[in-house]
């Protein structure tokens, strides 16, 4: 128990973010018209989630104020390029978590922070690929 079993991404434009995350990660995303707000159910290769209409205005940002998730990808550089091409922005450039992975953080088109990482036991803090 006490495992993360579901996630939600809040957005001012859930339809746009549904298209963005589907294109970047290949997730199956389906609108759930039974919900009282715009709500898109997400099926990934593991955890389930959703994109929903933001319930309150976002306050001016002074840094990340969120519970941030990172998605494991097969190719960091190719995924990062796809994120940028689809309207995302780099928030924290690729860096090594020595002996574990290459990690980086991005903003989706609505400004929500998320991470990606590529497992690599040879990742080193001395250089960025």
N, C-alpha and C positions, 0 to 999 in steps of 0.2 A: 504494500500500500504506500501511499504518499508519493506516487509517481506522477509526473506530468502526463495527463491523459487527453487534454483538449486545449486548444489555443484559439484566441480570437484576435483579429487585426481590425482596429477601428479605423474608419476612413470617412472623409467628407464626400468621397465619390466611390462607393463600393464597387460599382460596375467597372470603373477604370482599374482599380486595384485588382479585381478578379482577373481581368485580362492580363495585367502586368505579371502577377504571380503564376498564372497558367503558362505564359510564354517563357518566363525565366526558369521555372522549375518543372514544368510539365504536370503540375498538379491538376486533378480533376476538380472542377469548381462548378457547382450548380446552384442557381438561385432557388431559395425556398420561399415560395409565395405564401405559405401558411403563417409566416412570421409577421408581426405587426410593423416591422421596420425593414428596410432593405437588408437582406441577410443571404449570404452566399456560403453554402456548405463546401468545405474543402476535404478532399481525400488525398493524402500523401501516401508514400510507401510505408508509413508507420503510423504516426499520430493523426488524429482527425482534428479539424478546426473549422473556422468560419471567418468571413469578412463581413463586418456589419457597419451600418450607418453610425457615425460618431454621435454618442448621446449628449455630449456637452462640448462647448467651444474649447479649443486648445488655447492654453495660456501662452504668453511669450516664452520662448525656450531659452534656457540658459545652460543647457546641457541635457543629457538623456535623463528622463524621468519616466522609466518604463521597466518592465520585465522583458528583457530582450532575448529573443530566440536566435540561434544560429543554425543554418541548414548545412548539412554535410553534402559536398558536391564532388564530382569526379575530377573536374578541372577548374581550379580557382580562376585562372586568367580568362578562360573562355566564358565562364559564368559572369565574372566581373564586367567583361566587355558587353555581354548581353544586357546586363542590368543598366549600364550607362546608355546603350543604344535605345533602350525602351523607356528612357526618361528618368531613371534612377540617378542618384548622385553618390559619390564616394564620401563617406564620413570619416573613416580611419583607414589609411592605406594598408595593404597586405603586410603582415609581419609574421615572424616565426614564433611559434610556441615550441621551444626546443624539444626535440625528441617526440613531438606529437603531431603537429599540423602547421599549415599556413592559414592564418585567420585574417579577416578584414570585416569592416562594417560599412553599411550603405544606408541610404534613405530611399524609400520608395517614392513614387510621384506625389504622394500626400505628405511626405516628410516623416514617415514612420521609420524608426531605426530597426535594422535587422542585420544579422551577421551571416557570413558564409565561411566555411573552412574546408580545406582539403587535407585529409589524413596523410601524414608523411613522417615516419619515424626518423628520417634524416634531416628534418627541418632544423635549421640552425639560425640563431639570432644574429650571426655575423653578416649575412647577406639576404637580400630579398631577390627572389627569382623574377 
